[in-house]
Amino acid sequence: MDEVLDYNNIDVKEIFLKRTNRIFTRPYYFGKTIRIVTPEMKCAFGIEKEYGKYIMKMRFNPTIEGHSELYDFIKRLEYFFYKSLKKNTFKSNIKTHYKYGPQLVLKVPSIKDNINLIIVDKKLRIPSDIVEGSTFRCEIEINTIWSNAVKGTYKWVVKKIYFDDCV
């Protein structure tokens, strides 16, 4: 199991990008997968299905401790990927909506259309319990960066969800 890193202590200039083939690159921080835990955030719309994949959008709120720091870390990380991979464009995982403000888009893993993640809490919750406005922390990681000659992107993948009654 990969170690969880504190995003406040990650120096993005120290990230090593290992090219695995023509289009995929794996980022490592001192040989470790980049895996972090978000602060407690509100899920904007629950688990959604987009283009056949499951996602969650977590809302940033600058008045809540840790949100501004996570936002700034992700922006620095994405800029580092953009500069290091020398792409004309690099797709951000932070979406800004005029009504809802910035949101972090997370990929929810699934196998044959069944959501595959670990939920840690004192109740027996299941993925369908994650609805609009649910508040929890997420353990997320970056597995790969995809890029071609012009553009690049990556995904934060949810590994675990921690509901506030267990944090």
N, C-alpha and C positions, 0 to 999 in steps of 0.2 A: 504494500500500500504506500502510495506517495505521501510525503510529508506536506502538511499544510503550512504555507508561508504567510507571513504578515506583510500585506501589501504596503504598509507604512515603511517597511525596512527594505523593500526591493529597489535597488538602483537599476533602472532600466538599461543604462549603458553597459551593465555587466551581463546582460542576457546574451546567450550564445545561440545563434540560429544554425541548425544543422539541416542541410538540404538532404531530403530523403529520395527525391526523384525530380523530374523536370518541373513539376507543378506544386509539390508539397515540401514544406519546411517545418521542422519541429523546434519550438523555442524551449530553451533550458536555462535555469538560473542556478549556476554552480552545480550542474549535472542533475538538477531536480526539475520535474515537471512543474509548471507554474500553476499551483493550486492554492486558492485563497478562500476565506470565508467572508462573506459580505456582512455589513452591519444589518440589523433588523430593518427590513424594507417592506413596503406594501406592494403586493402583486396587483398590477393595474387591471387586468381582465381575467385572471385565472389562467389555466392552461389552454392555449389556443392551438389550432391546427392551421398551418400556413404552408402552402405548396407541398402538402403531404407529410410535413414534419411538425413535431410539437415544439412550441416555444412558450416562454413566459416573459412578460415585460415587467420589470421591477422599477418602481418609481424612486427617483432621487428626491430628497427633501433636504435642502441645505441647512435647515434649522435643527436637524437631527444629527447627533454625534456620529462621525464616521462617514457620512454621506459625501461631504465635500472632498474628503481625503480620497475616497474610493473613486469618485468622478475624476479628480485630478490625476490619480494613478493611471486610470484607463486611458485618459487622453494622452498622457506622456508615453504610455506603452504603445498606443496606436501610432503616434508620431514616430517613435523609434522604429516600428515595423515599416512604416512608409519610407522613411529615410534609408534604412538598412537594405531594404529590398529594391530600392530605386524604382518605384512604381509611379505612374502618372496619377493614379488614384488608389486610395486604400479605404475600403468600406468600414465605417465605424459601427460598433455594436451599441453605441449610444444614439438613440433616436430622440429628437426633440419635437414635441407636439405643442402647438400654441395653447391648447386647452389644459394638457396634463403635465407640461414641463418635460425635462429629460427623463428618459427611461432606458434601463439597461436590458437589452434583449438577450435572453439565455436560451440555449437549445436544451430541450428536455429529451433525454435518450429514450428510444423505444425499439422494441424488437417485434416485428410482425404486427405493428399497430398497437402493441401493448406497452404502456409507459413503464420504463425500467429505471427506477431511482429509489434511494433509501430515504424513508421519512423517519426522523427521530423525534419522538414526543411521548407524553405519558398516556395519551389516548391512542386507540388503534385507528389511525387515520390512513386514508388511501388517497391516491392522486386526485380522484374526483372531489375530495374535500377542499382542494385548492381552488378557491373561487375569487372573484373580484373583491379586492379589499383585504384579503388574507394577509397577515403580517408574519414574517419568518425570516430566518437567515438561510443563505444558500452556500454550500461548499461547491465551488466551481473551478474548472480548470480549462486550460487551453491545450488541446492535443496537437493540432496542426494549423499551419497557415497555408492557404491556397493562393497561388499567384500565377499569372501568365505574363506575357511580355508587357502588358499595359497596366493591369490592375491586380489588386490583392484583397483578400479578406480572411477572416478567422472567425471562430465561434467560441464563446464561453459555454461549456457543457456542464449542466447541473449533475453533481454526484450525490449530494445529500441535501435534505431540507431539515432544518432545525426549527421547530415551532417554539415560540417564546416561553411556553411552560416548561421547556427543558433546557433553556440556555442559561 
